[in-house]
């Protein structure tokens, strides 16, 4: 094994070896991530939650465990940890039932703060069954008519 010294450092920290040479002594192989063909159809629910603007950790699992959002548990193909996944059908069902400020903005072309202000003004409150706070999540059947009316009146 070759040892070198960094002249800009002093003491033991100035001695260096190549990591590849150390790995070869231990018989270590480079880490290669394997992809398993049994990966579930869909994406981790946390990724889906981020895509709809809900970035609070554990938000989608809490919504799922409360019975309000479809998803399924499966093992991650690399880490083998249990991960909550949302399939394409689960995402469609979610969007059919709920709106978030991010999805309101993309669907209605209004700024998210404008959307939530208009909903507040007419008394539409975030979805909170039994007082459980799921953040700025709205039932589509309550929010969509209000936002569509704003667009129809040209006040967007």
N, C-alpha and C positions, 0 to 999 in steps of 0.2 A: 504494500500500500504506500502510495506517495503522500508525503506530508509537505505542506507549504506554509509559509509565514507571511501574514499581511503586515507590511512595514508601518502601516498607519495605525495599528493597534498594539497594545502592550499586554504582557502576561499571557495566560493560557488562551484567552480569546483570540489571540493573533494566529494560533495554529489552525490550519484547515486541511480537510481531506475531501475527496470527491464522494458525494453521497452514493453514486453508482458503485464505487469500489466497496464501501461499507456494506451496501445491500448484497453485493455478490459474495461477501464473506459469510453472511448469514443465510445465503441461499434464497433470499427474498426475491420474489418476482414483482415486477411493477404492478401497481394497482390498475386493474382494467374493469371498468363498469360493464356489467353484462346487462343486456336487455332481454327480458323474458317475453316470449310470445304470448304468454297468458295474461298480459296486462289487460285490465278490464277496459271495456269500451266506455270512454268518458274521460273526465279529468278530475283531479283532486278537488273536493268541494271548496277547499280554501282558495284555490286558483279561480274557481267560478265566482266565489264570494267577492274576491278582489275585482273581477271583471264587471260586477254590478255595483261597485263602489262601496261595498261593505267590508272594511278592512280590519274590524275588531276581531282579535284572536278568539277562535272558538264560536264565532257567531253562527255559521251555518250548521255545525253540529248541534248547537243548542236549539236552533229552529227545527232541525230534523228530529231530535230526541223528543221535542214537544209535540211532534206529529204534524207540523205545518209545512214541511218541505220534503220532497222525495229525494232519496239518495240510497246508497248501499255501501256496506263495509266490505273491504277486501284487503288482502296483503299487498304491500308495496313490493314490486318485483325485485328491487335491489336490497332494501333494508329489511324486508319481511315484517315490518310493523303494520298494524291495522290502520288503514287510512279510509276516510270517508270519501267516496267518489260520487259525482253527479253525472249521470248518463245524458245523452242528447235529449231523450224523452223527459228526464227529470228537469232539465233546464227549460224545456218548452212548458212543462207544467208549472214551474216556478213563475215564468214570465206571464203565463196565462192568469195567474192568481195575484201576483204582486207587482208593484212598481217601487223603485228606489229613486232618489234624486238623479242618479247617473242615468238610469234607464228613461226617466221622464225627459231629461235633457236631450237624449238621442232620439227618442220617439216623437216628441212634440216640438223640438227646436227652440225651446225656451230655456233660459239659464236655470240651473237647479235651485238657486235661491228664490228666483221668481216663482217657480213651481211650488215650492214649499210655502212661500208667503201666501200665494193664492189659495192653497188648500187650508191653511190656518184661518184665513179671512172668512171662509165659508163654513168653518167648523169641522173640517175633515182632519182627524187626528191619526198619528202613526198607529200601526197595528200593534196592539198590546193586550192580548187576551189574558184575562185574569190579572192584569197589572204588570205582566212580565214585559220588560223593555227589550225590544229587538232592534232599537235604533230607528233611523228614518226609513221605515219600511211601511208601505201603504197598500191597502187592498185595492186592486185595480178597479173593481166595480164601484168603489167610492171615489177614487181620484180621477179616473179617466174622463168621466162626464164633465167634471169641473174644468180640467185642462183643455178638453176638446172645445168646450164653450168659449174659453179664452181665445183660442185660435180662430174659431168661427167669428167671434166679434172683432178680430183683428187687433187684440190688445197684447199679443205676444211680443 
